[in-house]
Amino acid sequence: MLHDEVCVSKSDSANRCIIEAVHLKNFRNLKEVYVEMGSGVNVLEGRNGQGKTNILEAIVLLAGLKSFRGGRFQTMVMSGQDGFQLEARIRSEEEVHIIQQSWSRKGRRISVNDQLIRKSSALLKIFPVVFFGPDDLEISKGSPGARRHFLDEAIVLCDPEKIHTLRVFQEVLKQRNKSLKETRERNLDKGVLRVYTKAFVKAACELERARSEFLNEFSEQFTDTFSDITDGSLSASIRFRTQIGELNEEGVEDLDERDLILGTTQKGPHRADLKICIDEKDVLGRASQGQHRLIVIALKIALLRRIEKLRERQPLLLLDDVSSELDSGYSKLLSEHLLGRGSQVFATTTDAHAVGFGGAEINHFNVKSGLIEKRAHS
């Protein structure tokens, strides 16, 4: 356990957020792992299927986010076991937090410094985490839903209180769609639907306002970050495709009539999109696989910068399979950029030297068959 090792002292930088150690039991292929992390760049190296990504997934759960793999908790339990336990010692400013999570058939249990908490979203306020993995390429080249998910998660990471705005909209949208279906199928009076529509318009406007306010400065940070990691060889931009102009309380009746035809809400924040361009050209259908990866990495690093500015705290950056599909030149630029930021970074790769993760300033860990071992500097 990590409790006995807690000692509060001032960290290297007043706004840094550091995972000092993790203790994982029966989580996927990790029978029992205890490891002390470095405050800079930590590279988890090993062949595919050894457990590198499982360590990152555990950190994401400890931060209060949903698993980037999706699925139920029982699928995360090691074969033959009844449950899993996750624990981390987090230092930020002059505070130390011991975060514990466990899952068994009896349910999920979360505690911070031995105090039980009811919702994992409370953890978002303790230490922010920005994760990048192969599936995140969908943000750049996939459906609008992937881009909306990135945007909304980014807003919540920058301001955890905004999770209420997002949840209210999701609930109101669900209720209105149900009312549309019932009104259409059972030929009900439209009075109840009108109430839900007004609530929907209000929640939609609040969510779109939060998105627009976030993107006002984030778009510039993304452009600057993309230029940094490509050494200025490419330019990129991002803007919001919104439908909020078509929603207002005066048009509630017209809105209801249009949506009743299909029985679902056709316009609103759940249909919005982000337009991403490289050298002023839309990346959809044009960018290479490597360029899509650069875009998403730039989005994640720009988000890290935005969180740091708004919350005055450096978040952790998790990079899964960072070497895949990046040429050696861009890989080197990326690693140099990460080393210069001063944030704590966790990166998984099959070949650390191929992406420029070498040198005494980097902490190397070998991961094999669910076991992790710190490697001496070469």
BALOBA-1460 file (C-alpha; in Angstrom, 3 decimals):
// residues 378
<rec num="1" residu="m" x="0.000" y="0.000" z="0.000"/>
<rec num="2" residu="l" x="1.087" y="3.600" z="-0.547"/>
<rec num="3" residu="h" x="-0.085" y="5.239" z="2.685"/>
<rec num="4" residu="d" x="3.070" y="4.633" z="4.676"/>
<rec num="5" residu="e" x="5.159" y="6.504" z="2.130"/>
<rec num="6" residu="v" x="3.263" y="9.792" z="2.240"/>
<rec num="7" residu="c" x="5.345" y="12.790" z="3.242"/>
<rec num="8" residu="v" x="4.302" y="16.276" z="2.243"/>
<rec num="9" residu="s" x="6.959" y="18.550" z="0.856"/>
<rec num="10" residu="k" x="7.052" y="21.229" z="-1.789"/>
<rec num="11" residu="s" x="7.181" y="19.804" z="-5.311"/>
<rec num="12" residu="d" x="9.641" y="20.789" z="-8.029"/>
<rec num="13" residu="s" x="7.245" y="23.388" z="-9.400"/>
<rec num="14" residu="a" x="4.292" y="24.965" z="-7.607"/>
<rec num="15" residu="n" x="1.738" y="23.965" z="-10.237"/>
<rec num="16" residu="r" x="3.026" y="20.526" z="-11.163"/>
<rec num="17" residu="c" x="0.854" y="17.456" z="-10.820"/>
<rec num="18" residu="i" x="2.860" y="14.253" z="-10.405"/>
<rec num="19" residu="i" x="2.077" y="10.568" z="-10.022"/>
<rec num="20" residu="e" x="4.772" y="9.391" z="-7.660"/>
<rec num="21" residu="a" x="3.764" y="5.719" z="-7.523"/>
<rec num="22" residu="v" x="1.050" y="3.306" z="-8.617"/>
<rec num="23" residu="h" x="-0.012" y="-0.043" z="-7.161"/>
<rec num="24" residu="l" x="-2.220" y="-2.218" z="-9.375"/>
<rec num="25" residu="k" x="-3.684" y="-5.655" z="-8.591"/>
<rec num="26" residu="n" x="-5.578" y="-8.090" z="-10.815"/>
<rec num="27" residu="f" x="-6.129" y="-5.466" z="-13.494"/>
<rec num="28" residu="r" x="-6.259" y="-7.071" z="-16.936"/>
<rec num="29" residu="n" x="-2.926" y="-8.967" z="-17.267"/>
<rec num="30" residu="l" x="-1.302" y="-7.130" z="-14.333"/>
<rec num="31" residu="k" x="-1.310" y="-9.537" z="-11.381"/>
<rec num="32" residu="e" x="0.400" y="-7.096" z="-9.021"/>
<rec num="33" residu="v" x="2.447" y="-4.101" z="-10.096"/>
<rec num="34" residu="y" x="4.076" y="-1.505" z="-7.891"/>
<rec num="35" residu="v" x="6.222" y="1.137" z="-9.566"/>
<rec num="36" residu="e" x="7.618" y="4.527" z="-8.631"/>
<rec num="37" residu="m" x="7.458" y="7.006" z="-11.483"/>
<rec num="38" residu="g" x="9.818" y="9.791" z="-12.495"/>
<rec num="39" residu="s" x="8.590" y="13.383" z="-12.508"/>
<rec num="40" residu="g" x="9.486" y="13.895" z="-16.194"/>
<rec num="41" residu="v" x="9.106" y="11.573" z="-19.166"/>
<rec num="42" residu="n" x="8.416" y="7.914" z="-18.369"/>
<rec num="43" residu="v" x="8.715" y="5.496" z="-21.269"/>
<rec num="44" residu="l" x="7.077" y="2.070" z="-21.043"/>
<rec num="45" residu="e" x="8.756" y="-0.122" z="-23.634"/>
<rec num="46" residu="g" x="7.942" y="-3.661" z="-24.731"/>
<rec num="47" residu="r" x="6.375" y="-5.787" z="-27.396"/>
<rec num="48" residu="n" x="2.664" y="-5.567" z="-28.126"/>
<rec num="49" residu="g" x="0.326" y="-7.339" z="-25.710"/>
<rec num="50" residu="q" x="2.639" y="-7.169" z="-22.677"/>
<rec num="51" residu="g" x="0.565" y="-4.747" z="-20.558"/>
<rec num="52" residu="k" x="1.924" y="-1.290" z="-21.415"/>
<rec num="53" residu="t" x="-1.466" y="0.154" z="-22.360"/>
<rec num="54" residu="n" x="-3.097" y="-1.447" z="-19.311"/>
<rec num="55" residu="i" x="-0.953" y="0.762" z="-17.070"/>
<rec num="56" residu="l" x="-2.127" y="3.883" z="-18.902"/>
<rec num="57" residu="e" x="-5.737" y="2.712" z="-18.699"/>
<rec num="58" residu="a" x="-5.428" y="2.325" z="-14.921"/>
<rec num="59" residu="i" x="-4.117" y="5.906" z="-14.645"/>
<rec num="60" residu="v" x="-7.049" y="7.190" z="-16.735"/>
<rec num="61" residu="l" x="-9.536" y="5.464" z="-14.410"/>
<rec num="62" residu="l" x="-7.764" y="6.832" z="-11.335"/>
<rec num="63" residu="a" x="-8.120" y="10.326" z="-12.816"/>
<rec num="64" residu="g" x="-11.914" y="9.955" z="-12.950"/>
<rec num="65" residu="l" x="-12.244" y="9.477" z="-16.701"/>
<rec num="66" residu="k" x="-13.914" y="6.619" z="-18.515"/>
<rec num="67" residu="s" x="-11.704" y="3.948" z="-20.036"/>
<rec num="68" residu="f" x="-10.601" y="4.799" z="-23.565"/>
<rec num="69" residu="r" x="-11.329" y="1.159" z="-24.413"/>
<rec num="70" residu="g" x="-14.940" y="1.296" z="-23.270"/>
<rec num="71" residu="g" x="-16.524" y="-1.880" z="-21.946"/>
<rec num="72" residu="r" x="-17.641" y="-2.917" z="-18.498"/>
<rec num="73" residu="f" x="-15.519" y="-3.161" z="-15.393"/>
<rec num="74" residu="q" x="-15.808" y="-6.935" z="-15.211"/>
<rec num="75" residu="t" x="-13.922" y="-7.161" z="-18.511"/>
<rec num="76" residu="m" x="-10.968" y="-5.409" z="-16.830"/>
<rec num="77" residu="v" x="-10.595" y="-8.044" z="-14.110"/>
<rec num="78" residu="m" x="-7.730" y="-10.515" z="-14.488"/>
<rec num="79" residu="s" x="-8.937" y="-13.953" z="-15.512"/>
<rec num="80" residu="g" x="-9.776" y="-16.118" z="-12.500"/>
<rec num="81" residu="q" x="-10.006" y="-13.166" z="-10.064"/>
<rec num="82" residu="d" x="-13.047" y="-11.596" z="-8.362"/>
<rec num="83" residu="g" x="-12.108" y="-7.946" z="-8.839"/>
<rec num="84" residu="f" x="-9.311" y="-5.437" z="-9.275"/>
<rec num="85" residu="q" x="-7.670" y="-2.725" z="-7.143"/>
<rec num="86" residu="l" x="-5.993" y="0.476" z="-8.338"/>
<rec num="87" residu="e" x="-4.047" y="2.904" z="-6.194"/>
<rec num="88" residu="a" x="-1.909" y="5.967" z="-6.873"/>
<rec num="89" residu="r" x="-0.008" y="8.530" z="-4.847"/>
<rec num="90" residu="i" x="-0.483" y="11.976" z="-6.408"/>
<rec num="91" residu="r" x="1.460" y="15.101" z="-5.491"/>
<rec num="92" residu="s" x="0.323" y="18.558" z="-6.563"/>
<rec num="93" residu="e" x="1.623" y="21.801" z="-5.097"/>
<rec num="94" residu="e" x="1.867" y="21.061" z="-1.350"/>
<rec num="95" residu="e" x="-0.794" y="18.340" z="-1.300"/>
<rec num="96" residu="v" x="-0.544" y="14.596" z="-1.489"/>
<rec num="97" residu="h" x="-3.550" y="12.448" z="-2.366"/>
<rec num="98" residu="i" x="-3.874" y="8.691" z="-2.120"/>
<rec num="99" residu="i" x="-6.512" y="7.661" z="-4.654"/>
<rec num="100" residu="q" x="-7.939" y="4.155" z="-4.487"/>
<rec num="101" residu="q" x="-10.423" y="2.422" z="-6.744"/>
<rec num="102" residu="s" x="-11.653" y="-1.140" z="-6.613"/>
<rec num="103" residu="w" x="-14.278" y="-3.129" z="-8.434"/>
<rec num="104" residu="s" x="-15.907" y="-6.442" z="-7.592"/>
<rec num="105" residu="r" x="-19.334" y="-7.952" z="-8.117"/>
<rec num="106" residu="k" x="-20.459" y="-5.987" z="-5.062"/>
<rec num="107" residu="g" x="-19.795" y="-2.741" z="-6.904"/>
<rec num="108" residu="r" x="-17.253" y="0.002" z="-7.347"/>
<rec num="109" residu="r" x="-15.492" y="1.719" z="-4.459"/>
<rec num="110" residu="i" x="-13.564" y="4.999" z="-4.748"/>
<rec num="111" residu="s" x="-11.725" y="6.815" z="-1.975"/>
<rec num="112" residu="v" x="-9.358" y="9.752" z="-1.611"/>
<rec num="113" residu="n" x="-7.150" y="9.751" z="1.475"/>
<rec num="114" residu="d" x="-9.410" y="7.046" z="2.956"/>
<rec num="115" residu="q" x="-12.542" y="9.168" z="2.439"/>
<rec num="116" residu="l" x="-15.173" y="7.526" z="0.266"/>
<rec num="117" residu="i" x="-16.492" y="9.557" z="-2.660"/>
<rec num="118" residu="r" x="-19.707" y="8.874" z="-4.542"/>
<rec num="119" residu="k" x="-18.812" y="9.878" z="-8.106"/>
<rec num="120" residu="s" x="-15.638" y="9.352" z="-10.081"/>
<rec num="121" residu="s" x="-16.100" y="12.816" z="-11.622"/>
<rec num="122" residu="a" x="-14.903" y="14.264" z="-8.292"/>
<rec num="123" residu="l" x="-11.450" y="12.963" z="-9.187"/>
<rec num="124" residu="l" x="-11.283" y="15.305" z="-12.178"/>
<rec num="125" residu="k" x="-10.572" y="18.165" z="-9.782"/>
<rec num="126" residu="i" x="-7.517" y="16.441" z="-8.258"/>
<rec num="127" residu="f" x="-5.290" y="15.715" z="-11.213"/>
<rec num="128" residu="p" x="-6.127" y="16.281" z="-14.893"/>
<rec num="129" residu="v" x="-4.960" y="13.719" z="-17.438"/>
<rec num="130" residu="v" x="-4.740" y="14.106" z="-21.202"/>
<rec num="131" residu="f" x="-4.624" y="10.785" z="-23.067"/>
<rec num="132" residu="f" x="-3.648" y="10.032" z="-26.650"/>
<rec num="133" residu="g" x="-4.005" y="6.576" z="-28.177"/>
<rec num="134" residu="p" x="-4.389" y="5.005" z="-31.631"/>
<rec num="135" residu="d" x="-8.203" y="5.165" z="-31.518"/>
<rec num="136" residu="d" x="-7.989" y="8.930" z="-31.089"/>
<rec num="137" residu="l" x="-7.157" y="9.190" z="-34.777"/>
<rec num="138" residu="e" x="-10.942" y="9.130" z="-35.210"/>
<rec num="139" residu="i" x="-10.945" y="12.711" z="-33.894"/>
<rec num="140" residu="s" x="-9.208" y="13.822" z="-37.074"/>
<rec num="141" residu="k" x="-10.403" y="11.362" z="-39.708"/>
<rec num="142" residu="g" x="-13.570" y="9.840" z="-38.264"/>
<rec num="143" residu="s" x="-17.170" y="10.843" z="-37.657"/>
<rec num="144" residu="p" x="-18.319" y="14.166" z="-36.124"/>
<rec num="145" residu="g" x="-19.204" y="12.267" z="-32.940"/>
<rec num="146" residu="a" x="-15.524" y="11.604" z="-32.213"/>
<rec num="147" residu="r" x="-14.722" y="15.301" z="-32.533"/>
<rec num="148" residu="r" x="-17.652" y="16.294" z="-30.324"/>
<rec num="149" residu="h" x="-16.487" y="13.798" z="-27.686"/>
<rec num="150" residu="f" x="-12.985" y="15.304" z="-27.723"/>
<rec num="151" residu="l" x="-14.370" y="18.827" z="-27.463"/>
<rec num="152" residu="d" x="-16.717" y="18.081" z="-24.573"/>
<rec num="153" residu="e" x="-14.109" y="16.089" z="-22.640"/>
<rec num="154" residu="a" x="-11.636" y="18.940" z="-23.166"/>
<rec num="155" residu="i" x="-14.118" y="21.449" z="-21.752"/>
<rec num="156" residu="v" x="-14.664" y="19.302" z="-18.647"/>
<rec num="157" residu="l" x="-10.924" y="18.787" z="-18.123"/>
<rec num="158" residu="c" x="-10.419" y="22.550" z="-18.242"/>
<rec num="159" residu="d" x="-13.401" y="23.231" z="-15.976"/>
<rec num="160" residu="p" x="-14.747" y="20.128" z="-14.156"/>
<rec num="161" residu="e" x="-17.905" y="22.043" z="-13.182"/>
<rec num="162" residu="k" x="-18.922" y="22.047" z="-16.855"/>
<rec num="163" residu="i" x="-19.738" y="18.351" z="-16.582"/>
<rec num="164" residu="h" x="-23.098" y="19.509" z="-15.185"/>
<rec num="165" residu="t" x="-23.787" y="21.502" z="-18.382"/>
<rec num="166" residu="l" x="-23.007" y="18.453" z="-20.503"/>
<rec num="167" residu="r" x="-25.087" y="16.055" z="-18.415"/>
<rec num="168" residu="v" x="-28.098" y="18.379" z="-18.356"/>
<rec num="169" residu="f" x="-28.038" y="18.636" z="-22.147"/>
<rec num="170" residu="q" x="-27.705" y="14.860" z="-22.570"/>
<rec num="171" residu="e" x="-30.616" y="14.207" z="-20.228"/>
<rec num="172" residu="v" x="-32.874" y="16.853" z="-21.800"/>
<rec num="173" residu="l" x="-32.070" y="15.558" z="-25.299"/>
<rec num="174" residu="k" x="-32.969" y="12.029" z="-24.183"/>
<rec num="175" residu="q" x="-36.249" y="13.207" z="-22.656"/>
<rec num="176" residu="r" x="-37.201" y="15.254" z="-25.714"/>
<rec num="177" residu="n" x="-36.519" y="12.377" z="-28.107"/>
<rec num="178" residu="k" x="-38.704" y="10.138" z="-25.963"/>
<rec num="179" residu="s" x="-41.462" y="12.750" z="-25.977"/>
<rec num="180" residu="l" x="-41.170" y="13.165" z="-29.759"/>
<rec num="181" residu="k" x="-41.578" y="9.437" z="-30.268"/>
<rec num="182" residu="e" x="-44.555" y="9.165" z="-27.900"/>
<rec num="183" residu="t" x="-46.287" y="12.265" z="-29.311"/>
<rec num="184" residu="r" x="-45.871" y="10.978" z="-32.847"/>
<rec num="185" residu="e" x="-46.882" y="7.365" z="-32.248"/>
<rec num="186" residu="r" x="-49.772" y="8.043" z="-29.853"/>
<rec num="187" residu="n" x="-50.943" y="11.367" z="-31.356"/>
<rec num="188" residu="l" x="-50.613" y="13.121" z="-27.984"/>
<rec num="189" residu="d" x="-51.153" y="16.794" z="-27.236"/>
<rec num="190" residu="k" x="-48.025" y="18.789" z="-28.052"/>
<rec num="191" residu="g" x="-48.044" y="20.728" z="-24.791"/>
<rec num="192" residu="v" x="-45.714" y="18.316" z="-22.971"/>
<rec num="193" residu="l" x="-43.364" y="18.205" z="-25.963"/>
<rec num="194" residu="r" x="-43.236" y="21.985" z="-26.009"/>
<rec num="195" residu="v" x="-42.017" y="22.013" z="-22.402"/>
<rec num="196" residu="y" x="-39.205" y="19.599" z="-23.258"/>
<rec num="197" residu="t" x="-38.321" y="21.620" z="-26.356"/>
<rec num="198" residu="k" x="-37.919" y="24.836" z="-24.364"/>
<rec num="199" residu="a" x="-35.714" y="23.002" z="-21.880"/>
<rec num="200" residu="f" x="-33.740" y="21.542" z="-24.788"/>
<rec num="201" residu="v" x="-33.166" y="24.947" z="-26.392"/>
<rec num="202" residu="k" x="-31.950" y="26.384" z="-23.077"/>
<rec num="203" residu="a" x="-29.572" y="23.468" z="-22.420"/>
<rec num="204" residu="a" x="-28.370" y="23.513" z="-26.034"/>
<rec num="205" residu="c" x="-27.535" y="27.213" z="-25.863"/>
<rec num="206" residu="e" x="-25.598" y="26.731" z="-22.626"/>
<rec num="207" residu="l" x="-23.555" y="23.859" z="-24.065"/>
<rec num="208" residu="e" x="-22.827" y="25.668" z="-27.320"/>
<rec num="209" residu="r" x="-21.779" y="28.743" z="-25.331"/>
<rec num="210" residu="a" x="-19.335" y="26.617" z="-23.340"/>
<rec num="211" residu="r" x="-17.946" y="25.101" z="-26.535"/>
<rec num="212" residu="s" x="-17.536" y="28.465" z="-28.269"/>
<rec num="213" residu="e" x="-15.849" y="30.067" z="-25.254"/>
<rec num="214" residu="f" x="-13.405" y="27.174" z="-25.038"/>
<rec num="215" residu="l" x="-12.540" y="27.277" z="-28.735"/>
<rec num="216" residu="n" x="-11.999" y="31.046" z="-28.789"/>
<rec num="217" residu="e" x="-8.496" y="30.593" z="-27.359"/>
<rec num="218" residu="f" x="-7.939" y="26.877" z="-27.880"/>
<rec num="219" residu="s" x="-7.970" y="27.216" z="-31.679"/>
<rec num="220" residu="e" x="-4.954" y="29.522" z="-31.541"/>
<rec num="221" residu="q" x="-3.153" y="27.222" z="-29.109"/>
<rec num="222" residu="f" x="-3.748" y="24.287" z="-31.447"/>
<rec num="223" residu="t" x="-2.340" y="26.200" z="-34.427"/>
<rec num="224" residu="d" x="0.766" y="27.195" z="-32.462"/>
<rec num="225" residu="t" x="1.284" y="23.670" z="-31.108"/>
<rec num="226" residu="f" x="0.989" y="22.080" z="-34.546"/>
<rec num="227" residu="s" x="3.583" y="24.505" z="-35.847"/>
<rec num="228" residu="d" x="5.864" y="23.624" z="-32.916"/>
<rec num="229" residu="i" x="5.819" y="19.860" z="-33.401"/>
<rec num="230" residu="t" x="6.226" y="20.122" z="-37.198"/>
<rec num="231" residu="d" x="8.961" y="22.761" z="-36.918"/>
<rec num="232" residu="g" x="6.799" y="25.129" z="-38.952"/>
<rec num="233" residu="s" x="6.772" y="22.898" z="-42.026"/>
<rec num="234" residu="l" x="2.964" y="22.638" z="-41.934"/>
<rec num="235" residu="s" x="0.136" y="24.868" z="-40.695"/>
<rec num="236" residu="a" x="-3.156" y="23.777" z="-39.164"/>
<rec num="237" residu="s" x="-6.399" y="25.354" z="-37.991"/>
<rec num="238" residu="i" x="-9.604" y="24.315" z="-36.250"/>
<rec num="239" residu="r" x="-13.034" y="25.928" z="-36.153"/>
<rec num="240" residu="f" x="-16.505" y="25.120" z="-34.877"/>
<rec num="241" residu="r" x="-19.366" y="24.154" z="-37.161"/>
<rec num="242" residu="t" x="-22.374" y="25.025" z="-35.022"/>
<rec num="243" residu="q" x="-26.135" y="24.851" z="-35.544"/>
<rec num="244" residu="i" x="-27.037" y="27.016" z="-32.575"/>
<rec num="245" residu="g" x="-28.263" y="29.848" z="-34.810"/>
<rec num="246" residu="e" x="-31.234" y="27.695" z="-35.803"/>
<rec num="247" residu="l" x="-32.387" y="27.192" z="-32.208"/>
<rec num="248" residu="n" x="-34.435" y="29.782" z="-30.324"/>
<rec num="249" residu="e" x="-37.514" y="29.785" z="-28.114"/>
<rec num="250" residu="e" x="-39.566" y="31.772" z="-30.656"/>
<rec num="251" residu="g" x="-39.256" y="28.900" z="-33.144"/>
<rec num="252" residu="v" x="-40.249" y="26.125" z="-30.761"/>
<rec num="253" residu="e" x="-43.440" y="25.200" z="-32.635"/>
<rec num="254" residu="d" x="-41.658" y="25.008" z="-36.009"/>
<rec num="255" residu="l" x="-38.887" y="22.971" z="-34.395"/>
<rec num="256" residu="d" x="-41.389" y="20.509" z="-32.983"/>
<rec num="257" residu="e" x="-43.186" y="20.123" z="-36.305"/>
<rec num="258" residu="r" x="-39.972" y="19.353" z="-38.195"/>
<rec num="259" residu="d" x="-38.722" y="16.862" z="-35.623"/>
<rec num="260" residu="l" x="-42.071" y="15.086" z="-35.282"/>
<rec num="261" residu="i" x="-41.787" y="13.957" z="-38.899"/>
<rec num="262" residu="l" x="-38.799" y="11.724" z="-38.070"/>
<rec num="263" residu="g" x="-39.476" y="11.357" z="-34.361"/>
<rec num="264" residu="t" x="-36.033" y="12.587" z="-33.281"/>
<rec num="265" residu="t" x="-34.149" y="15.832" z="-32.600"/>
<rec num="266" residu="q" x="-32.458" y="16.762" z="-35.863"/>
<rec num="267" residu="k" x="-30.694" y="20.031" z="-34.980"/>
<rec num="268" residu="g" x="-28.541" y="20.958" z="-32.014"/>
<rec num="269" residu="p" x="-25.181" y="20.475" z="-30.289"/>
<rec num="270" residu="h" x="-25.410" y="16.708" z="-30.819"/>
<rec num="271" residu="r" x="-25.059" y="17.345" z="-34.574"/>
<rec num="272" residu="a" x="-22.291" y="19.963" z="-34.458"/>
<rec num="273" residu="d" x="-18.792" y="19.348" z="-35.825"/>
<rec num="274" residu="l" x="-15.247" y="20.661" z="-35.864"/>
<rec num="275" residu="k" x="-13.500" y="21.502" z="-39.134"/>
<rec num="276" residu="i" x="-9.766" y="20.785" z="-39.063"/>
<rec num="277" residu="c" x="-7.475" y="21.952" z="-41.851"/>
<rec num="278" residu="i" x="-3.824" y="21.486" z="-42.825"/>
<rec num="279" residu="d" x="-2.457" y="24.229" z="-45.050"/>
<rec num="280" residu="e" x="-6.035" y="25.553" z="-45.341"/>
<rec num="281" residu="k" x="-7.405" y="22.251" z="-46.701"/>
<rec num="282" residu="d" x="-9.946" y="20.109" z="-44.854"/>
<rec num="283" residu="v" x="-8.143" y="17.005" z="-43.565"/>
<rec num="284" residu="l" x="-11.112" y="14.691" z="-44.174"/>
<rec num="285" residu="g" x="-10.280" y="12.520" z="-47.158"/>
<rec num="286" residu="r" x="-7.017" y="14.367" z="-47.831"/>
<rec num="287" residu="a" x="-4.542" y="14.000" z="-44.957"/>
<rec num="288" residu="s" x="-2.149" y="11.068" z="-44.683"/>
<rec num="289" residu="q" x="-2.243" y="8.669" z="-41.739"/>
<rec num="290" residu="g" x="0.857" y="10.332" z="-40.319"/>
<rec num="291" residu="q" x="-0.689" y="13.788" z="-40.663"/>
<rec num="292" residu="h" x="-3.850" y="12.654" z="-38.889"/>
<rec num="293" residu="r" x="-1.662" y="11.414" z="-36.034"/>
<rec num="294" residu="l" x="0.195" y="14.737" z="-35.887"/>
<rec num="295" residu="i" x="-3.117" y="16.612" z="-35.767"/>
<rec num="296" residu="v" x="-4.401" y="14.576" z="-32.835"/>
<rec num="297" residu="i" x="-1.119" y="14.815" z="-30.912"/>
<rec num="298" residu="a" x="-1.178" y="18.589" z="-31.455"/>
<rec num="299" residu="l" x="-4.785" y="18.720" z="-30.219"/>
<rec num="300" residu="k" x="-3.837" y="16.834" z="-27.067"/>
<rec num="301" residu="i" x="-0.743" y="18.906" z="-26.319"/>
<rec num="302" residu="a" x="-2.707" y="22.110" z="-26.970"/>
<rec num="303" residu="l" x="-5.310" y="20.842" z="-24.513"/>
<rec num="304" residu="l" x="-2.565" y="20.240" z="-21.975"/>
<rec num="305" residu="r" x="-1.460" y="23.862" z="-22.425"/>
<rec num="306" residu="r" x="-5.048" y="25.115" z="-22.077"/>
<rec num="307" residu="i" x="-5.643" y="23.166" z="-18.868"/>
<rec num="308" residu="e" x="-2.403" y="24.482" z="-17.427"/>
<rec num="309" residu="k" x="-3.382" y="28.077" z="-18.172"/>
<rec num="310" residu="l" x="-6.938" y="27.866" z="-16.842"/>
<rec num="311" residu="r" x="-6.323" y="25.668" z="-13.799"/>
<rec num="312" residu="e" x="-2.763" y="26.789" z="-13.028"/>
<rec num="313" residu="r" x="-1.750" y="23.156" z="-12.884"/>
<rec num="314" residu="q" x="0.249" y="21.033" z="-15.292"/>
<rec num="315" residu="p" x="-1.740" y="17.944" z="-16.265"/>
<rec num="316" residu="l" x="-0.247" y="14.571" z="-17.021"/>
<rec num="317" residu="l" x="0.131" y="13.537" z="-20.638"/>
<rec num="318" residu="l" x="-0.380" y="9.877" z="-21.583"/>
<rec num="319" residu="l" x="0.751" y="8.768" z="-25.042"/>
<rec num="320" residu="d" x="-0.037" y="5.228" z="-26.167"/>
<rec num="321" residu="d" x="1.864" y="3.710" z="-29.082"/>
<rec num="322" residu="v" x="3.429" y="7.068" z="-29.865"/>
<rec num="323" residu="s" x="5.888" y="5.685" z="-32.437"/>
<rec num="324" residu="s" x="3.253" y="4.210" z="-34.750"/>
<rec num="325" residu="e" x="3.033" y="5.836" z="-38.171"/>
<rec num="326" residu="l" x="5.213" y="8.867" z="-37.370"/>
<rec num="327" residu="d" x="8.367" y="9.249" z="-39.445"/>
<rec num="328" residu="s" x="11.650" y="9.644" z="-37.577"/>
<rec num="329" residu="g" x="11.851" y="13.407" z="-38.159"/>
<rec num="330" residu="y" x="8.445" y="14.184" z="-36.655"/>
<rec num="331" residu="s" x="9.056" y="11.669" z="-33.865"/>
<rec num="332" residu="k" x="12.206" y="13.502" z="-32.837"/>
<rec num="333" residu="l" x="10.440" y="16.879" z="-32.906"/>
<rec num="334" residu="l" x="7.632" y="15.480" z="-30.748"/>
<rec num="335" residu="s" x="9.975" y="13.989" z="-28.151"/>
<rec num="336" residu="e" x="12.006" y="17.208" z="-27.968"/>
<rec num="337" residu="h" x="8.799" y="19.179" z="-27.460"/>
<rec num="338" residu="l" x="7.655" y="16.899" z="-24.642"/>
<rec num="339" residu="l" x="11.015" y="17.068" z="-22.889"/>
<rec num="340" residu="g" x="10.900" y="20.848" z="-23.007"/>
<rec num="341" residu="r" x="7.435" y="21.181" z="-21.441"/>
<rec num="342" residu="g" x="8.309" y="20.013" z="-17.951"/>
<rec num="343" residu="s" x="5.074" y="18.058" z="-17.511"/>
<rec num="344" residu="q" x="5.013" y="14.461" z="-16.380"/>
<rec num="345" residu="v" x="4.596" y="12.220" z="-19.425"/>
<rec num="346" residu="f" x="3.857" y="8.514" z="-19.778"/>
<rec num="347" residu="a" x="4.544" y="7.087" z="-23.238"/>
<rec num="348" residu="t" x="4.291" y="3.513" z="-24.474"/>
<rec num="349" residu="t" x="6.276" y="2.274" z="-27.441"/>
<rec num="350" residu="t" x="7.832" y="-0.828" z="-28.909"/>
<rec num="351" residu="d" x="11.068" y="1.063" z="-29.643"/>
<rec num="352" residu="a" x="11.982" y="4.070" z="-27.524"/>
<rec num="353" residu="h" x="15.070" y="5.066" z="-29.501"/>
<rec num="354" residu="a" x="13.150" y="5.066" z="-32.789"/>
<rec num="355" residu="v" x="11.067" y="8.008" z="-31.555"/>
<rec num="356" residu="g" x="13.909" y="9.856" z="-29.876"/>
<rec num="357" residu="f" x="13.111" y="8.805" z="-26.298"/>
<rec num="358" residu="g" x="16.698" y="8.313" z="-25.233"/>
<rec num="359" residu="g" x="19.039" y="9.880" z="-22.727"/>
<rec num="360" residu="a" x="19.611" y="10.077" z="-18.985"/>
<rec num="361" residu="e" x="16.736" y="12.558" z="-18.467"/>
<rec num="362" residu="i" x="14.147" y="9.915" z="-19.427"/>
<rec num="363" residu="n" x="12.917" y="7.136" z="-17.135"/>
<rec num="364" residu="h" x="12.750" y="3.808" z="-18.984"/>
<rec num="365" residu="f" x="10.650" y="0.843" z="-17.921"/>
<rec num="366" residu="n" x="10.565" y="-2.580" z="-19.536"/>
<rec num="367" residu="v" x="7.120" y="-4.213" z="-19.612"/>
<rec num="368" residu="k" x="6.879" y="-7.958" z="-20.246"/>
<rec num="369" residu="s" x="4.061" y="-10.409" z="-19.496"/>
<rec num="370" residu="g" x="2.344" y="-8.038" z="-17.071"/>
<rec num="371" residu="l" x="5.561" y="-7.240" z="-15.156"/>
<rec num="372" residu="i" x="7.293" y="-3.859" z="-15.108"/>
<rec num="373" residu="e" x="10.923" y="-3.176" z="-14.316"/>
<rec num="374" residu="k" x="12.859" y="0.083" z="-14.309"/>
<rec num="375" residu="r" x="15.809" y="-0.017" z="-16.662"/>
<rec num="376" residu="a" x="19.209" y="1.405" z="-15.825"/>
<rec num="377" residu="h" x="20.288" y="4.340" z="-18.001"/>
<rec num="378" residu="s" x="22.427" y="3.244" z="-20.904"/>
